[in-house]
Amino acid sequence: MKPDARLTISAPTGPAGRLPGRLSKEVAVALQDAVAPNTRKTYASAWQRFTAWADAEGLPALPAAPATVAGYLAALMGAGRTLATARLHRAAILKAHDLVGHPRPDGPEIRTLLRGLDRRHGKPQNQASGLTRAGLTAIRATAHQPRPGRGGSLESTEKARRRGDLDIALASVMRDGLLRISEAADLTWADIQRTEKGDGRARIYRAKTAKRAGERQLVYLGAPTMAALARIRPIPLDPEALVFGLRPNQLAVRLKQAARSAGLEGNYSGHSPRVGMAQDLLANGAELPAIMQAGGWKTSRMVARYTERQTLERGAVARYYDRPSG
């Protein structure tokens, strides 16, 4: 990305290496413009925290030395933050340097540090359980059962039906499209297209992979998913209305509750439909590039993590034991 014209000027620091407040804010604004929408606030916040830390330590923040970044990451981990958080802050710092044309304060020593911090402080990430086809079947079978409300009384039959219809449509759309929760929350009825065969397409904005604002991708929706959408389609229809009408965190809560009510055990979250479909696609024989394209992944790292168990079951050792002895 071409650096922001406002930020190609020199980046002076104060007497103790302090980054002038105006320039620090401009870098934060540019960071928000330079990354995907669901990463903007996180990057800007990480940059501002780094500059505040560097100021307190009397160290230049822009340009920063690799040793400064290393010290900051060590301080983050020492304060109990996860390795994933440290990596995110590192990415924000590097992006800020890219935007103003400074060399990246990165190198082998940073990667060595992160490995060491991982061994000392790292905590295994609690990966979301995949909402597989079997899990979706369980949700479909139980979604319309009345649930107790906050006061302890059961939902009415009609309320349970409406809630269950939305839960089924949400889980189905997110699985078929391998959607992130923010992508599902942004979906409007104008984005849904039905074909003569009964299946459909959805235009989505892949927040992490779109090359420019407004770029959308078509994803496939199966006939059962289109039927589930038809049950929650309002009449009269406002094409610009949100399909699910809830914020991302509210949609995530609904998915967790639906999985719990269906008796599914595991760590279910707003990421579970995306993980589960990736697992099902691999089990169905899909190749890695096809799965990456369906989910909008640029690299295979996350797909490999989601499908680790399935890959082991299809691996060389598993095939060895499946082969009849001669």
HELIX and SHEET records of a PDB file:
HELIX    1   1 ALA A    5  LEU A    7  5                                   3    
HELIX    2   2 GLY A   21  ALA A   34  1                                  14    
HELIX    3   3 PRO A   37  GLU A   57  1                                  21    
HELIX    4   4 PRO A   66  GLY A   78  1                                  13    
HELIX    5   5 LEU A   83  VAL A  100  1                                  18    
HELIX    6   6 PRO A  108  HIS A  121  1                                  14    
HELIX    7   7 ARG A  133  THR A  142  1                                  10    
HELIX    8   8 THR A  157  GLY A  177  1                                  21    
HELIX    9   9 ILE A  181  ASP A  186  1                                   6    
HELIX   10  10 TRP A  189  ASP A  191  5                                   3    
HELIX   11  11 ALA A  223  ILE A  232  1                                  10    
HELIX   12  12 PRO A  248  SER A  261  1                                  14    
HELIX   13  13 SER A  272  ALA A  283  1                                  12    
HELIX   14  14 LEU A  288  GLY A  295  1                                   8    
HELIX   15  15 ARG A  301  TYR A  306  1                                   6    
HELIX   16  16 GLU A  308  GLU A  313  1                                   6    
HELIX   17  17 ALA A  316  ASP A  322  1                                   7    
SHEET    1   A 3 ILE A 192  ARG A 194  0                                        
SHEET    2   A 3 GLY A 200  ILE A 204 -1                                        
SHEET    3   A 3 GLN A 217  LEU A 221 -1                                        
END                                                                             
